[in-house]
Amino acid sequence: MVALADALAALYPAADPTRDYAGRDAGAGPYLAAWHLPGPPPTAAAIAAVTAEQVAAARLARSRAAALGALAG
């Protein structure tokens, strides 16, 4: 199982975690505390289904986009 923040970043790569959603952990495990994107929030099952491979692919895509942005700017 991957961390909540990593799963959300993989499912919603264009979302800003400081503005679009908030995760919390009150001691009973992490949960989605706020959702500010269009449409319903992801279900617990959808979040739990995210794999480490999906997280790695999302991280790679973000780092490639950042590198391309740095080259262009």
Summary of the structure (lengths in Angstrom):
residues: 73
radius of gyration: 13.5
end to end distance: 37.0
largest distance: 44.5
contacts: 163
relative contact order: 0.20
helix: 47%
strand: 15%
